[in-house]
Amino acid sequence: MYTSLQIPNPNQKVIQLKIKSILVNSFGILVSRVTGFLRDAMMASALGASIYSDMFFVAFKLPNLFRRIFAEGAFTQAFLPSFVSSRQKGVFATAIFLRFMGYIFALSLFVSFFPDLLTKMMAIGWDEKMISDAAPLTVINFWYLDFIFIVTFLGTILQYKEHFATTALSTALLNLAMIAALWITMHDDPKTVAYAVSIGVLVGGLLQVITHIYTIQKANLHTLFIGGWKYRKKKDITEEEKKFTSLFLPAIWGNSTAQVNAFIDTWLASFLAAGSISYLFYANRLFQLPLALFAIATATALFPAVSKAVKNGREDEAYANLSKAFWLLLFSLGFATVGGIFLAEPIVWLLFERGNFTQSDTAVTMMVLAMYMVGLLPFGLAKLFSLYLYATKRQKQAAKIATYSLVANIIASLSLMGPMGAAGLALAGSIGGWVLFIFTVKEVGMERFWTILRSKYLVYFIVSITLFTLLSIWVNGLLIGWIR
């Protein structure tokens, strides 16, 4: 038995503060996701599930993949523990920023000169004409990666000070810029719409950067970078940079399984019927809402506290936070999973079925959504338990676990895409999520996991989820009869 999981009274204030941070972060993410759904609804109305929507989603796929990897924790989970431990925080932060910005800028230039190569890699099943038509969109969208790295880096510094609202809310600026582009070109030809939305992506990225710079300056954190630049050649941070480098690549790989799975889905879907990439995109957007609203919001809010607690030898405090967060996620993600599976058709109908998005598109998308939702709970809980691995700098172990998950996903994808189409790819991703969860819990410690699970809350969860399942089935029957 791990008595450290019993939360002593002195820590109650700490736990309450973290819950407040989670709620603030969740609210920001909710605003961003609501505007994102409005954007997607307008996109579905303007382009439907067509070759032009497929072209845009392919072009946006790689920068969006990196956005999720950077902005939703991978960079932060490598950088923040190193930043916390650094004795020369300003110099260390400045050095890391300059190095990464240089790499990303060079990569963006490469893509600008050779867009067909990257587009072909993302949609290998397309013919040369489709690749050529989509390549200019790839160039425009890829430059968003430069903006989102700046946003992520500044957001991580704000996280260190336990300020989350700016980063959480700023994604809404991206969505609003894309909505404006759609609004202006809604009645133009599909090609014009695709180009306008791509330009909207860059405008949104620029607005995000400006917002973060303003917040950094208002919090007086710009002095950190001024000092870092001034003393960058006078302070030796070689060892700190080496330690960060040894953590970064494993952290990126270990923290991005869901995003890599989605990327593989797009690649394989290019071999399926036209519209398959769009079905996966729309369904994955719905899947990402509860994952971000609950799991990512919780992990983002807890990670600075867990890292500081581990560094200072206060593991009791770290486990107390994890235990509280576990039950919060189990209930929230459990209800979201049931609702997403049994109410998939009414949800897709309400959000997307209008304009060029037809009833047959809804039928396919709802099946894809249901298969994605099977993996919501394991992906979310794996995100939580991996906090301890990253805080204790076990990024390599997390990367190994991610590899197991990815292999399981690829095998399942190749097996299921034939008989099930796009829905099979979504189910394969969920299978990878369960593999990720099982191995992550095993690495953290099965005995700790069972200690958390042996609680009166487990009975409450089983009873409530059973009742909610029956209610969802009944409500779904009523709604289907009404909308059809």
N, C-alpha and C positions, 0 to 999 in steps of 0.2 A: 504493500500500500504506500502511495506517495502522499504523505501528509501535507506536502507543500501545496497541494491543490486546495486545501482548506484555506479560505481567504481570511486572514486576520483583520481585526478592526482597523488598524492603522492604514491598511491598503484600500479601505472602502472609498476614501476620497479619490484615490488614484483611479479606481475602476470607474467611478462616476464621471471623472474628467474624460476618460477614454470613450465612454458611451456618448458623451456630449460631442466629442470630436467625430465619432462615427456618424452621428445624426447630422452634423454640419456637412460632412463629406457626402453623405447620402443625399442630402437635399440638393447640393450642387450637381451631383451626378444625375439626379432625377430631372432637374431643369434641362440639363444637357441632353438627356435621353428623350424627353418629351419633344424638344425642338428637333431632335434627330428623327423621331417618328413622323413628325410633320414634314420634314424634308423628304423622308422615304415615301410617304404617301403622295407627295407632289411628284416625286420622281416616277413612281409607279403610274400615276395618271398621265404624265407627259411621255414616258417611254415604254411603259408596260414591261413585259418580259420579252424583249426583242434583241436583235443583234446589236442595236445601238446601246441599249442598257448593258448588255454583256461587255461591249467595248469599254464603256466608262468604268464598270466595276473591275475589269481586268487592269485598266490603267491606274485605278485608285487602290488596287489590292496591295501592292508592295509598300507604298508610303503608309497606308492604313495599317498594314501588318507591323511596320516599324513603330508607328504611333502607339499601338497597343503594347508592343514589347517595351518601348521606352516609357510611355506615360503611365502604364498600369503596373509598374513595379520592378521590371527586370533591371534597368539601369540603377534605380534607386536602391535595390537590395544588394547591389555590389558597391555602389558609391557611398551610401550612408554609413555602414559600419566602418569603412575606411576613413571617412570624414570625421566621424565621432572619435576615432582613435588618433587622428592626426594631431601633432603638436604645432603644426604650421598650417592651420586650416585655410587661410587666405591664399597662400602660395600653392598648396595642394589643389584647391578648387580651381584656381586660375590655370594651372598646368593641365589638369584633366580637361577642362573646357576647351583650351586652345588645341590640344591634341585631337579630340573628337571632332571639333568643328572643322579642322583641316581635312580629316579623313572623309567626313560626310560631304563637304564641299567638292572635294576631288571626285567622289563617287557620283555626285550629281552632274558634274561636267562630263564624266564618262558616259552616263546615260543619255545626256543631251546629244552626244556625237554618235552613239550607237543604240538608238531606241528600239530598232527592230529586233536586236539580239535579246534584250530584256523582255520585250513583249512576247517573243516566241517562247522564251523560257516559262512564262506564266500561262500561256495558252497554246501548248504544243500541238493540240489537235486542230488548230485553225490553219486555213490555207494562206498563201502569200498575200493575197489581196486584203484579207481581213487583218493580217498582221500589219500591213502597210497603212491601212486606214486607222488602226488603233495606236500606232507608234507615236504620232504627235501628242495624243492625249497622255501617253505614258510620260513624255518629257515634261509636260506642264505639271502633272500631278506629283512627279517625283521630287520637285523642288520644295514641296511641302515638308519633306523630311528634314530639311535644314531648319525650317521654322520650329518644327515640333521638338527637335533636339534642344534648341535654346529654351523652349518652354519647359521641357522636362527637367533640364539642368537647374533652371531658376526655381522651378517648383520643388525640387528636392531640397534646395537650401531653405525654402519656406517650410517644408516638412520638418526639418531639423528644429525649427522654432515652433513646430506644431501648429502651423497655419496651413489649412487645407482648402479653404473656400475658393480662393482665387483660381487654383488649378482645376478644381472640380467644376466651377462655373464656366471657365474659359472655353470649354469645348462647345458650349452653346454659341459662341461667336462664330466658330467654323460652320455650324449648322445654319445660323442666320444668314451668313454670307452666301451659302449655297441655296438657301430658300429664296433670297433676293434674286439670284441668277435665274432660278427656275421661274420665278414670278414674271421677270422681264421677258423671258423667251418661251413661255409656256405654249404659245400658239405658233412658234416657228418650227422649222423642219427639225427632225431628231438630231441631225449632225450639229446644227447650231446649238441646240440645247446641251448636248454633251460637251462642246467646247466651252460654253458659258459656265456650266457647273464646275468644270475643271479650273477655270480662272477664279471662280468663287472660292475654291479650295485654297488657293494661294492668298486671296484677300483675307479669308478667315484665319489662316496661319499667321499673317502679319498682325492682325488684331490681337491674337493670343499673345504674341511676343510683346507688343506694346503694353498690354495689361499687366503682364508679369514684371516688366521693367518698372512700371509705375509702382507696383506693390513693393518690390525690392527697395526702391528708393524711399518710399514712405516708411518702411520698416527700418530704414537706416542700415540696410545690409549691403548697400553698394560700397561702403567703406571696406568691406571684406575683400572685394575684388580690386579696389584701388590699392590696398596694402599688398595684396597678392601680386599684382603687376609690378609694384615698386620694388618688392624684395625678391622677385622670382629668381634672380641670378645670385642672390646672396644667401639663400637658404637651401640646404641640402635635403631634398625629399626623395632621393633615389630609392631608398628602401620602401617608403610608403607607396610610391608609384608601382614598384615591383609587386607589392602585396595586392594592390588594387587590380593590376593586370591579371594576376593569378586567380582573382575572384570573378573578374568581369565576364569572360567568355562562358565559364560554367553557369554563371547566374543568368545570362541571356538565354542559354539553351534550356536550363532547368525551369525557367519561369515562363516560357513562351509556348508550351505544348499545345494549348488550345488554339493559339494563333497560327502555329505551324500546321496543325491539323486542318484549320480552315483554309489555309493556303493550298495544301495538298488537295482538299476538296475541289477548289477552283480549277486546279490543274487537271484533275481527273474528269471533272464535269465538262471540260472542253471536248471530251470524246462522246458525250451524251447528246441528247436532242437539244436544239436551240432553246434557250430560256432556262436551262438547268443551272447555269451560273447565277442567274438572277434569283431563281427559287432559293438557292442556298444562301444568297446574300440577304434576302428579305427575312428568311427564317432565322438566320444567325443573328440578325439585328434584334429580333425579339428575344432570342436566347440570351444575348449579351446584357439585356436590361436587368433582370434579377441578379445575374452574375456580378455586374458592376455595382448595382444599387446596394447589394448586401455584402457579397464576398470581397470585392475589390475595395469598396468603401471601408469595410472593417479592417482589412489587411493594411491598407494605406494609413489608417488612423492609428493602428496598434504598433506598426513596425518601428517608428522612432522610439517609443517607450520600451518595447521589447529589446531593441538593440542596446539602449542605455542601461537597462536593468541587467542584461547579460554581461556587458562590459564591466559593470560595477559589482558583479558577483551576487546580484539579487535575483536568483532564479525563482524564488518563491513568488515574487511579484510578476515575473514573466509568465509563469504557469497559471497564476490566478487570472490574468488577462485572457489567456488562451482558453481557459475553462469557461469563463463567462461568455466569450465570443462564440464558442462551440455551440452552445444551446441557442444563442441568438440566430446563428446561421442554420442550424438544423431545422428549427421551426420555420423561419422565413423561406429558405430554399425548398424545404419540403412542401409547403403550401404552393409555392410558385411552380414546382415540378408537376404536382397534381393538376393545378389549373391550366398549365401550359399543354399538358397531354390531353385532358378531357374537354377543354374548351378551345382547342386549337382552331377549329373551323370558324366559330364566331369571331375569334380574335383577328384572324387573317381577313375575314370578310369585312369587319368593321374598319380596319386600318388601311387595307389596300384595294379592295374590289371596287374599282371605279375607273372610268376612262378606258384605257387600253389594257387594264388588268382585269381579265375575265374570270368567270366562274370556274373554268377548267384550271386556270392558274391558281386559284384559291385551293382547289382540291389537291394539287401537287404540293403547294407550299405548306398546307396544314400537316401533311404527312411528314414532310421534312422537319417542320417545327417539333412535332411530337417525338421524333427520333433524337433530335438535339436535346430535348428536355430530359431524356433519360440520363444524360450525363451532367445535368446541372448540379445536383447534390455532390457527387464526387469531385468535380472540378472546384467547386466552392470550398469544400472542406480541405481539399489538398492545398488550396491557396493559404488557408489558415495555418495548417500544421507546418507548411514549408517555412513560415516565418521563423520558427525556432532554428531550422537548418541554416537559413541565411544569416540570422543574428549570431550564430556560433561559427560562422564562416565555413560551413560545410557545403559550399556551392558545388563542389565536384560530386558529392553524393547525390545532390539534387539533379545534377545533369545526367547522371547514370539512370536515375529513376525516369527522367523525361525520355531518355532513349528507349527504355523498355516500353513506355507508353506509346511512343511514336511507331515503333516496330509493330505493336499490336494493332494500331490504327491502320497502318499500311496494309497489313495482311487482311484485316477485316474489310477494308475498302475494296481491295481487288476481288474479294470473295462476294461482296454484297452489291456492288455497283451494277452488275449484270442483271440479277433478278429483281432488284429493288430500285434501280436508277439513283436519282439524287437523294432519296430517302435512305438508301443503303449507305451512301457516303456519310450522311449525318449520324446514322446509327454506329458506324465504324468509329467516328470521333468520340461518341459516348463510351464505347467499349474502351478506347484509349484512356478516357477520363477515369474509369473505374480502376484500371491498372495503375494509373498515376496515384490515385488515392490510397490504394492498398499498400503499395511499396513506400509511399511517403510516411504513412502511419507506422509501418514496420521500422523504418529508419529512426523516427522520433522515439518510438518505444511503445510496443503493444500494451505493456502493463500500465503505462500512463494513460493510454487511450481507454482501456477498460475501466480504469479508476474514474475517469471523467464520465463514462457511460453509465456506471452504476449509480444512478440517481433517480429520485422520484420523478424528475422531469421526463424520463424515458417513457413512463406509463402515460403521462399527459400527452406526450408526442404521439404515441401509437393510437390512443383513443381519438385525439383531435384530427389526426390525418385520415383515419378511417371515416369519420363523420364527414370530413370535407370532401373526400373522394365520392361518397354517395351523393352529397349535395351537388358536386360538379357534374356528375352524370345526369342528374335530374334537370339541372339548369341547362345543360347542353341540349337535352332533348327538347325543352321548351323553345330555346333560341333557334335551333335548326328548323323546327316547324314554323316559326315566325318568319325567318329570313328567306326560306325557300318556298 
